[in-house]
Amino acid sequence: MAARLPGVSEARRALAAGEQSAVALVDQALARAEAVDGELHCFLQLRPEAAREEAAASDARRAAGSLRGPLDGIPVALKDNIVQAGEPAGCASRILDGYHSPFDASVVERLKAAGAVILGRTNMDEFAMGSSTENSALGPTRNPWQLERAPGGSSGGSAGAVAAGIVPAALGSDTGGSIRQPAAFCGVVGLKPTYGRVSRLGLVAFASSLDQIGPLAHTAEDCALLLDAISGHDPRDSTSIPEPPTCAAGNLVSDLSGRVVGLPREYFVEEGMDPGILGCVRAAVAELEAAGAKTREVSLPHTRYAVAAYYLIATAEASSNLARFDGSRYGRRAEGVHTLTEMYERSRSEGFGAEVKRRILLGTYVLSAGYYDAYYRKAQQVRTLLRRDFEAAFEGCDVIATPTTPEPAFPLGAKSSDPVTMYLSDIFTVSANLAGLPGISLPCGEVEGLPVGLQLLGRPLDDVPLLGVADAFQRRTRHHLAVPEEAAG
């Protein structure tokens, strides 16, 4: 079986030492994908010729001493809702069959400017709506740790591709946990930056006030390299924060002396929690203490309302954003229609999957006359209360530590017939999106051979200090070095 690709930092060192070429890295990634992705289905599209050309150009720049940036020659994968010029961007949906983007997303522009090689596009829950990557119209992705398990979602393809060693890093999007939850299920690191830290231009919108692009990789250091490349103000995105790109990779402080880690009592509960998860997370907190951090209990009292508020706000925004997919401008158009209304109805009915339809219907309902105040406005008020909870908690701590998920990766199909149970998979992650906070999931152990994630949350714009705490944890532990046997190679 083709060998696994190294992480970003390790690949950079090999390239710099002349032990590896960018073309060889791409060939290794493509061979790895051929060896394992038939079972995993992490990728929807690979770019073998284009990726080799980009890698050859990187090798030429290196030989000439004119590298573009720290990611020069590094293969990276894109989630299928991040557009790239000339490439399909289907959001794993039938309604965008045949669509090719005429432009690059801002993050793609910045990856190219840093010299990265785009290997291909990864599978996802349709329009990023799901927690298992089972909602993809093109079939589910399987978890590299146990093939009958879900990889999480909606960025399950990106998380699986990194965990399986096909690529050193990938980009995903996180609306309510869609980077952090699959990172936890697949045993990799997933970072959701502060809302507005990374431009959303070219990210197909699900819920515009919640969506954020971020990296998945093997280490916090690797995520820092990716964040430095893709962050920074973008005047083309009205929600982009007027801040320069981060300089995280060179500023990761491993000494946690004086840092205070908050432990929210609402997240450390036994009801509905796998006891093995709690055990792993408590052991991880002990490692942070051993690194010099102090811990204290904090309270986030409105946590119990977070999932309900999230699914009202997110579906309302989805209802509005997905109205553009109507068969008249791009993507799928129903055949044999005779009226404009029939074209709309059939194109959308045939093009959208069941979960997307469910969320559009719910969102349209909560925005409708007579229900807007009772549901959408009330959910926004709860969002304000959640933000204030975090503001109060951060007055007494620097970072908040929680489990990423209440259970390890569940079997494929186990929750497909019960949407509410599936939605509760996001119970520990949605609050960070509602409050606009940066959050990261790190491997912190295993339960019955499946990875467990530790979630760290920071104040808005504290992405770099948050990565520093994550890096300090990983320098003391070896959980991130574990390799899934089913995709070991």
C-alpha positions in Angstrom: 0.0 0.0 0.0 1.2 3.5 -0.8 2.8 5.3 2.2 1.0 7.9 4.2 1.9 11.6 3.5 3.7 13.4 6.4 2.3 16.4 8.1 2.8 19.9 6.8 5.8 20.8 9.0 7.5 17.5 8.3 6.9 17.8 4.6 8.3 21.4 4.7 11.5 20.2 6.3 11.9 17.4 3.7 11.4 19.8 0.9 13.8 22.3 2.4 16.5 19.6 2.9 16.1 18.4 -0.6 15.0 15.0 0.6 11.7 15.3 -1.2 10.3 17.2 -4.2 6.9 18.7 -4.6 6.2 16.5 -7.6 7.1 13.4 -5.5 4.8 14.6 -2.7 1.9 14.9 -5.2 2.6 11.5 -6.7 2.7 10.0 -3.3 -0.6 11.7 -2.4 -2.3 10.4 -5.6 -0.9 6.9 -5.0 -2.2 7.0 -1.5 -5.6 8.2 -2.7 -5.7 5.3 -5.2 -4.8 2.8 -2.5 -7.3 3.8 0.2 -9.9 6.2 -1.1 -11.9 3.6 -2.9 -13.1 2.4 0.5 -13.1 5.7 2.3 -14.6 8.0 -0.4 -13.0 11.2 1.0 -12.6 12.8 -2.4 -15.2 13.8 -5.0 -12.5 15.0 -7.4 -8.7 14.7 -7.8 -6.6 17.0 -10.0 -3.7 14.7 -11.0 -2.4 16.7 -14.1 -3.1 20.1 -12.7 -1.6 19.2 -9.3 1.6 17.8 -10.9 1.9 21.0 -12.9 1.6 23.2 -9.8 4.1 21.0 -8.0 6.6 21.2 -10.9 6.3 25.0 -10.8 6.9 24.9 -7.0 10.1 22.7 -7.6 11.3 25.2 -10.2 10.7 28.1 -7.7 12.7 26.3 -5.0 15.5 25.6 -7.4 15.6 29.3 -8.3 15.4 30.4 -4.7 12.1 32.3 -5.1 9.6 30.4 -3.0 6.2 32.0 -2.7 5.6 31.1 0.9 5.7 28.6 3.7 3.3 26.2 2.0 5.2 26.1 -1.3 4.8 22.5 -2.7 2.5 21.3 0.1 -0.6 19.3 -1.2 -3.9 20.6 0.3 -7.5 19.5 -0.3 -10.6 21.7 -0.5 -14.0 21.0 0.8 -16.5 20.9 -2.0 -18.2 24.1 -0.9 -15.1 26.2 -1.5 -14.9 27.3 -5.1 -11.9 27.2 -7.4 -11.8 28.7 -10.9 -12.5 26.2 -13.6 -13.3 23.4 -11.2 -16.6 21.8 -10.1 -18.1 23.2 -6.9 -21.1 21.0 -6.2 -21.5 21.1 -2.4 -22.1 17.3 -2.7 -25.5 18.1 -4.2 -27.4 17.1 -7.3 -28.7 20.6 -7.8 -25.2 21.8 -8.7 -24.5 19.0 -11.2 -22.2 20.4 -13.9 -21.5 23.7 -12.2 -17.9 25.0 -12.5 -16.8 28.1 -10.7 -15.6 31.1 -12.7 -13.4 32.4 -9.9 -11.3 31.4 -6.9 -12.4 31.7 -3.4 -10.3 34.2 -1.4 -8.8 31.3 0.6 -7.8 29.6 -2.7 -6.2 32.7 -3.9 -4.2 32.9 -0.7 -3.2 29.2 -0.7 -1.9 29.7 -4.3 -0.1 32.8 -3.2 1.6 30.7 -0.5 2.6 28.1 -3.1 0.2 25.3 -2.0 -0.8 22.6 -4.4 -4.5 21.9 -4.6 -4.9 18.1 -4.8 -8.7 17.9 -5.1 -12.1 18.4 -3.6 -13.4 16.5 -0.6 -16.8 15.0 0.2 -19.2 16.6 2.6 -22.8 16.6 3.8 -24.9 18.3 1.1 -24.6 22.1 1.5 -22.7 21.5 4.8 -25.9 20.3 6.4 -25.1 17.3 8.6 -22.9 15.7 11.2 -21.9 12.5 9.5 -21.2 13.1 5.8 -24.0 10.7 5.1 -26.1 13.4 3.5 -23.8 13.7 0.5 -25.7 13.1 -2.8 -22.6 11.2 -3.9 -22.4 8.7 -1.1 -21.0 8.7 2.4 -17.4 9.0 3.5 -16.1 6.2 5.9 -14.1 6.8 9.0 -10.4 5.7 8.5 -10.4 4.3 12.1 -13.3 1.9 11.6 -14.9 1.8 8.2 -18.4 1.1 9.5 -18.2 4.4 11.4 -19.1 7.9 10.4 -16.2 10.4 10.0 -18.4 13.2 11.3 -19.6 16.2 9.3 -20.1 18.2 7.4 -16.3 18.3 6.7 -16.0 14.5 6.9 -14.1 14.2 3.6 -11.5 16.7 4.6 -11.0 15.1 8.1 -10.8 11.6 6.6 -8.3 12.6 3.9 -6.0 14.0 6.6 -6.5 11.1 9.0 -5.9 8.6 6.2 -2.6 10.3 5.2 -3.7 11.3 1.7 -2.9 14.9 2.3 -1.0 16.8 5.0 -3.9 19.3 5.4 -7.3 20.3 4.1 -9.7 23.1 4.4 -13.2 22.7 5.8 -16.0 24.9 6.9 -17.6 25.2 10.3 -21.1 26.4 10.8 -22.0 24.6 14.1 -19.0 22.3 14.5 -18.4 21.0 11.0 -14.6 21.2 11.4 -14.2 20.3 15.0 -16.6 17.4 15.2 -15.1 15.4 12.3 -11.6 16.3 13.6 -12.6 14.6 16.8 -14.1 11.6 15.1 -11.1 11.1 12.8 -8.3 11.9 15.3 -6.9 15.0 13.7 -6.7 18.7 14.6 -9.5 21.0 13.4 -9.5 24.8 13.9 -12.6 27.1 13.6 -11.1 30.6 13.5 -12.8 33.7 15.0 -15.8 34.6 12.8 -14.5 37.1 10.2 -10.8 36.1 10.6 -10.9 34.2 7.3 -12.8 35.6 4.3 -15.9 33.8 3.3 -15.7 35.0 -0.3 -16.2 31.9 -2.4 -17.6 29.7 0.3 -21.0 28.6 -0.8 -23.2 30.1 2.0 -25.2 27.9 4.4 -25.7 30.3 7.3 -23.9 33.5 6.7 -23.6 34.7 10.3 -22.2 31.4 11.4 -20.1 30.0 8.5 -16.3 30.0 8.8 -13.5 28.4 6.8 -10.7 26.7 8.7 -7.9 24.1 8.5 -7.7 20.4 9.4 -4.2 18.9 9.9 -2.2 16.6 12.2 -1.0 19.3 14.6 -1.8 22.7 16.0 1.5 23.9 14.4 0.3 22.8 11.0 -3.0 24.5 11.5 -1.1 27.7 12.4 0.7 27.6 9.1 -2.5 27.2 7.3 -4.2 30.0 9.2 -1.3 32.3 8.6 -1.8 31.7 4.9 -5.6 32.1 4.6 -6.4 34.8 7.2 -6.5 38.5 6.9 -8.9 41.3 5.8 -10.7 40.9 2.5 -12.6 44.0 1.4 -14.8 41.9 -0.8 -16.3 40.2 2.2 -18.4 42.6 4.3 -18.1 40.3 7.4 -14.3 40.2 7.2 -12.5 41.7 10.2 -10.1 44.5 9.4 -7.1 42.7 10.8 -3.9 41.6 9.1 -3.0 37.9 8.6 -2.1 36.1 11.7 1.6 35.2 12.5 0.7 32.2 14.5 3.4 29.7 13.3 6.3 31.7 14.7 4.5 32.7 17.9 3.4 29.4 19.6 4.3 29.7 23.2 4.5 26.3 24.9 4.9 27.6 28.5 1.4 27.7 30.0 2.5 29.2 33.4 0.0 31.7 34.5 -2.7 30.6 32.0 -6.1 29.8 33.4 -8.2 27.1 31.8 -12.0 27.4 32.5 -14.0 24.2 32.9 -17.7 24.9 32.2 -19.8 22.8 34.5 -22.6 22.5 31.9 -20.2 20.6 29.6 -18.9 18.1 32.2 -22.0 16.2 32.8 -22.6 12.4 33.0 -26.1 12.3 31.5 -25.9 11.6 27.7 -22.1 11.5 27.8 -19.9 8.5 27.1 -17.9 8.0 30.3 -14.7 7.2 28.3 -15.0 10.7 26.7 -15.1 12.4 30.1 -12.1 10.3 31.3 -10.0 11.3 28.3 -10.9 15.0 28.5 -10.2 15.1 32.3 -6.8 13.4 31.7 -6.1 16.1 29.0 -7.0 18.9 31.5 -4.5 17.3 33.9 -1.8 17.5 31.2 -2.6 21.2 30.8 -2.1 21.6 34.5 1.2 19.7 34.4 2.3 22.2 31.7 1.8 25.1 34.1 -1.9 26.1 33.6 -4.3 26.6 36.4 -8.0 25.5 36.2 -11.2 26.8 37.6 -14.8 26.0 37.1 -16.9 28.5 35.1 -20.5 28.5 34.1 -22.2 29.0 30.8 -25.8 28.8 32.0 -27.6 29.2 28.7 -25.8 26.3 27.1 -29.0 24.2 27.2 -30.7 26.5 24.7 -27.8 26.6 22.3 -28.8 23.7 20.0 -32.4 25.0 19.6 -31.2 28.6 18.9 -28.6 27.3 16.5 -31.1 25.2 14.4 -33.5 28.1 14.2 -30.9 30.7 13.1 -29.0 28.4 10.8 -32.1 27.1 9.0 -33.6 30.6 8.6 -30.4 31.8 7.0 -30.2 28.6 4.9 -33.7 29.2 3.6 -32.7 32.6 2.4 -29.3 31.6 1.0 -30.5 28.5 -0.9 -33.3 30.4 -2.6 -30.8 31.2 -5.4 -30.7 27.5 -6.4 -33.8 27.5 -8.5 -32.8 26.0 -11.9 -32.8 29.3 -13.7 -29.2 30.5 -13.6 -26.8 27.6 -12.9 -26.8 24.0 -11.8 -29.6 21.5 -12.4 -32.7 22.4 -14.4 -35.6 20.0 -14.5 -36.4 18.8 -18.0 -39.8 18.8 -19.7 -41.2 21.7 -17.7 -43.8 24.1 -19.1 -44.0 26.9 -16.6 -41.6 28.9 -14.5 -43.2 27.7 -11.3 -43.0 24.1 -12.4 -39.3 24.6 -13.2 -38.6 26.0 -9.8 -40.6 23.3 -8.0 -39.2 20.3 -9.9 -35.6 21.6 -10.1 -35.5 22.1 -6.3 -37.4 18.9 -5.6 -35.1 16.8 -7.7 -31.9 18.6 -6.9 -32.0 18.9 -3.1 -31.7 15.9 -0.7 -34.0 15.2 2.2 -31.9 17.0 4.9 -31.5 20.1 2.9 -35.3 20.2 2.2 -36.0 19.6 5.9 -33.9 22.6 6.9 -35.2 24.9 4.1 -38.8 24.1 5.2 -38.0 24.7 8.9 -36.1 28.0 8.1 -39.0 29.2 5.9 -41.4 28.5 8.6 -39.6 30.3 11.4 -39.2 33.4 9.1 -42.9 33.4 8.1 -45.5 36.0 9.2 -46.7 35.3 12.7 -43.7 33.1 13.6 -40.7 35.4 13.1 -40.9 37.0 16.6 -41.8 33.7 18.3 -38.9 31.8 16.9 -36.2 33.7 14.9 -36.1 36.8 17.0 -36.2 34.7 20.2 -33.3 32.6 19.0 -31.3 35.8 18.3 -31.9 36.9 21.8 -30.7 33.6 23.2 -27.6 34.1 21.0 -26.9 37.4 22.8 -27.3 35.6 26.2 -24.8 32.9 25.1 -22.3 35.6 24.0 -22.6 37.3 27.3 -22.1 34.0 29.1 -18.8 33.6 27.4 -17.8 37.2 28.1 -18.4 36.6 31.8 -16.6 33.3 31.8 -13.5 34.8 30.1 -13.2 37.4 32.8 -11.8 34.6 35.0 -9.9 32.4 32.5 -7.9 32.6 29.3 -9.1 29.4 27.5 -12.2 27.2 28.0 -11.7 23.4 27.7 -14.6 21.0 27.0 -15.2 17.7 25.2 -15.7 18.2 21.5 -18.4 15.6 21.2 -20.5 13.6 23.7 -19.6 10.3 22.1 -17.0 8.8 19.7 -17.8 8.2 16.1 -21.1 6.4 15.7 -21.9 3.7 13.2 -23.0 4.8 9.7 -26.8 4.8 9.6 -27.2 4.8 13.3 -28.8 8.3 13.5 -30.0 8.8 9.9 -33.7 8.2 10.8 -33.7 10.5 13.8 -32.7 14.0 12.8 -33.0 15.4 16.4 -30.5 12.8 17.7 -28.1 13.7 14.9 -28.5 17.4 15.7 -27.5 16.7 19.4 -24.1 15.6 18.1 -23.3 19.3 17.9 -24.2 20.1 21.5 -20.7 21.1 22.5 -19.7 22.9 19.3 -22.6 25.2 18.2 -22.1 27.8 21.0 -18.7 28.9 19.6 -20.4 29.7 16.2 -23.2 31.6 17.9 -20.7 33.6 19.9 -18.2 34.0 17.0 -15.4 32.5 19.1 -12.3 30.6 17.8 -12.3 26.9 18.7 -10.0 23.9 18.1 -10.4 20.2 18.5 -7.3 18.1 19.4 -6.9 14.3 19.8 -6.7 13.5 23.5 -7.2 9.7 23.7 -9.2 6.8 22.4 -12.4 5.0 23.5 -12.7 1.4 22.2 -10.2 2.1 19.4 -11.9 5.4 18.3 -10.4 8.9 18.8 -11.6 11.4 21.4 -11.4 15.2 20.9 -10.5 17.9 23.4 -12.1 21.2 22.5 -10.4 24.5 23.4 -12.3 27.8 23.0 -10.8 31.3 23.1 -11.9 34.9 23.2 -12.7 36.5 19.8 -9.4 37.2 17.9 -7.4 35.0 20.4 -6.7 32.5 17.6 -2.9 32.7 18.1 -3.0 32.2 21.9 -5.5 29.4 21.5 -3.2 27.6 19.0 -0.3 28.1 21.5 -2.2 26.2 24.2 -3.1 23.5 21.8 0.6 23.3 20.7 1.7 23.1 24.3 -0.7 20.2 24.9 0.6 18.3 21.8 4.2 18.8 22.8 3.5 16.9 26.0 1.3 14.1 24.5 1.4 11.6 21.6 -2.3 11.3 20.8 -1.9 13.1 17.5 0.7 10.5 16.4 -1.8 7.6 16.5 -2.6 6.2 13.1 -5.8 4.4 12.1 -4.9 0.7 11.4 -7.5 0.4 8.6 -5.6 3.1 6.7 -2.2 2.6 8.1 -0.1 1.9 5.0 
